[in-house]
C-alpha cells in the first residue's frame, strides 16, 4: 500500500491518525468501533500536541476535534460526544468495556476548559489590576449548564467532579454537595415533582391530601 502524501512527503503517524479520524467521523450508519479505537489511540498518545494549526501553534484537544481538516478532524464536539455514546463492537468484553469507560471519561476531562483560580479574573487597566472591574456578561461568568458546573467542580471539588465524570453522580447533585448550588427547599422540590405527575397521579395525590386533612376534623367531633 502506497503511503498517503501531503505535497511530496508521506504523512507522519499523527497526520495519518488525524486523516483516519476525519474520514471515520463523517461516515453515517457504520460501525463506530474503528473511530472509537483510533480516538482512544489519539487520546492515549496525546497526538494533537504534535500537530499544529496554520500559524504553527500546537493544537489543544478541542481544536484537534473541531478545526476543519487538515488542521483538525473537522468533527463538531457534540458529534464526537454522540459517537462516544455508541458501543464498540467488543464492548461486551470486560477489558473493552473498561477501556471505553476510561476513554469517555478522559474525553470529557479534555473538553473541559479549566476555570481560573479564585481572584484571578479581575481585568487589568494599564497593567494594574482594577479594583472595580466591569463585570463580564452572565454567560461569560458561567451559569448552571452541566459543562460549566463540572468545570467549577474540577476547580473547587475535584473528587466530586471525578464522580460526575464516572457517571456515579449527577452534576447538579455534586454541585449541591459541594455547596456550589443551594439545596432546593421542600416547597421547590414539591413543585418540581408536581410538574412531573400526570393527571391521574395529581388526582390521586390531591385525594390523599384531602383525606389526610379530614382525619383531624373527624376526631374533633
C-alpha positions in Angstrom: 0.0 0.0 0.0 1.4 3.4 -1.0 1.9 5.9 1.8 -0.5 8.9 2.0 1.1 12.2 1.0 0.9 15.9 1.8 2.5 17.6 -1.1 5.6 15.5 -1.8 6.0 13.9 1.6 4.4 11.0 3.4 2.0 11.6 6.3 3.6 11.0 9.7 1.9 8.9 12.4 -0.2 11.7 13.9 -1.2 13.1 10.5 -2.4 9.7 9.4 -4.3 9.2 12.6 -6.0 12.6 12.0 -6.9 11.7 8.5 -8.5 8.4 9.5 -10.4 10.0 12.3 -11.7 12.7 9.9 -12.8 10.0 7.4 -14.5 7.8 10.0 -16.3 10.6 11.8 -18.2 11.6 8.7 -19.5 8.2 7.5 -23.1 7.6 8.6 -24.6 4.3 9.5 -21.3 2.3 10.0 -19.8 0.5 13.0 -18.2 3.3 15.1 -15.6 0.8 16.5 -12.7 1.9 14.2 -13.4 5.6 15.1 -13.5 4.8 18.8 -10.3 2.8 18.7 -8.4 5.5 16.8 -9.8 8.2 19.1 -8.5 6.1 22.1 -5.1 5.9 20.5 -5.0 9.7 19.8 -6.0 10.4 23.5 -3.5 7.9 24.8 -0.7 9.4 22.8 -1.9 13.0 23.0 -1.4 13.2 19.3 -2.7 16.8 19.0 0.3 18.0 20.8 2.5 17.1 17.8 0.2 18.7 15.3 0.0 22.5 14.6 -2.5 25.0 13.2 -1.9 27.2 10.2 0.3 29.5 12.2 2.4 26.7 13.6 1.0 26.7 17.1 0.3 23.3 18.8 -3.3 22.2 18.9 -5.3 21.7 22.0 -7.7 18.8 22.2 -10.9 20.8 21.3 -9.2 22.3 18.3 -8.0 18.8 17.2 -11.6 17.7 17.1 -13.4 20.8 15.8 -11.0 22.6 13.5 -11.7 21.9 9.8 -9.5 19.2 8.2 -6.5 19.2 7.6 -5.9 21.2 10.9 -8.2 19.1 13.0 -10.5 16.1 12.2 -13.4 18.5 11.4 -15.8 16.9 13.8 -18.2 19.0 15.9 -17.6 18.3 19.6 -21.3 17.2 20.0 -20.8 14.8 17.2 -17.9 13.3 19.0 -19.9 13.0 22.1 -22.7 11.3 20.2 -20.3 8.8 18.7 -18.9 8.1 22.2 -22.4 7.0 23.3 -22.3 4.2 20.7 -20.9 0.9 21.8 -17.7 -0.6 20.5 -18.4 -4.0 18.9 -16.3 -5.7 21.5 -17.6 -3.7 24.5 -19.4 -6.8 25.9 -15.9 -8.0 26.9 -14.9 -6.6 30.3 -11.5 -5.3 29.2 -13.0 -3.4 26.3 -15.8 -2.1 28.5 -13.3 -0.7 30.9 -11.2 0.8 28.1 -14.3 2.5 26.6 -15.4 3.8 30.0 -11.9 5.3 30.5 -12.0 6.9 27.0 -15.4 8.5 27.6 -14.3 9.9 31.0 -10.9 11.2 29.6 -12.6 12.9 26.6 -14.9 14.8 28.9 -11.9 15.8 31.0 -10.1 17.1 28.0 -13.0 19.1 26.7 -13.5 21.0 30.0 -11.7 24.4 29.9 -10.4 25.0 33.5 -11.8 27.9 35.3 -9.2 30.5 36.6 -8.3 30.2 40.3 -10.3 32.4 42.7 -9.3 36.0 42.5 -7.6 35.7 39.1 -10.4 37.0 36.9 -10.0 40.8 37.5 -9.4 42.9 34.4 -6.3 45.0 34.3 -6.1 48.6 33.2 -2.8 50.0 32.1 -1.0 46.9 33.6 -2.6 47.4 37.1 -5.4 45.3 38.4 -8.6 47.2 38.5 -10.2 47.5 42.0 -13.7 47.8 40.4 -13.6 45.8 37.1 -16.6 45.8 34.8 -18.3 42.5 35.3 -18.5 40.3 32.3 -21.8 39.2 30.9 -23.6 36.5 32.7 -22.9 33.9 30.0 -19.1 34.7 30.2 -19.1 34.4 34.0 -20.6 30.9 33.9 -24.0 29.5 34.5 -25.8 26.4 35.5 -25.1 24.2 32.5 -23.6 20.8 33.0 -20.2 21.6 31.4 -19.8 24.8 33.5 -20.8 23.0 36.6 -18.2 20.3 36.1 -15.5 22.9 35.4 -16.5 24.6 38.7 -16.3 21.2 40.5 -12.9 20.5 39.0 -11.6 23.7 40.5 -13.4 23.6 43.8 -14.3 20.0 44.5 -12.2 17.7 42.2 -13.2 14.5 43.9 -16.9 15.2 43.2 -16.0 16.2 39.6 -14.4 12.7 39.2 -17.6 11.0 40.4 -19.7 13.0 37.9 -17.4 12.1 35.0 -17.6 8.4 36.0 -21.4 8.6 36.0 -21.7 8.0 39.7 -23.4 11.3 40.5 -25.3 14.0 38.6 -23.6 17.4 38.1 -26.5 19.0 40.0 -26.2 16.6 43.0 -22.5 17.1 43.1 -22.9 20.9 43.0 -25.3 20.8 45.9 -23.0 18.6 47.9 -20.1 21.0 47.2 -22.1 24.0 48.3 -21.8 25.5 44.8 -25.6 25.3 44.3 -28.1 25.8 47.1 -30.1 22.8 48.2 -33.7 23.2 46.9 -36.4 23.8 49.6 -39.1 21.3 50.3 -41.6 23.5 48.5 -39.4 23.8 45.4 -39.0 20.0 45.4 -42.7 19.6 45.7 -43.3 22.0 42.7 -40.8 20.0 40.6 -42.4 16.7 41.5 -45.9 18.1 40.7 -44.9 19.1 37.2 -43.8 15.6 36.5 -47.1 14.0 37.5 -49.7 13.0 35.0 -53.4 13.9 35.5 -54.3 10.6 37.3 -51.3 10.9 39.7 -52.3 14.5 40.5 -55.9 13.5 41.3 -54.7 10.6 43.5 -52.3 13.0 45.3 -55.0 15.6 45.9 -57.4 12.9 47.1 -54.8 11.7 49.6 -54.1 15.2 50.9 -57.9 15.9 51.3 -58.3 12.6 53.1 -55.3 13.3 55.4 -56.6 16.8 56.2 -60.1 15.5 57.0 -58.9 13.0 59.7 -58.2 15.6 62.5 -61.6 17.2 61.9 -63.4 13.8 62.3 -61.5 13.1 65.5 -62.6 16.5 67.0 -66.3 15.8 66.6 
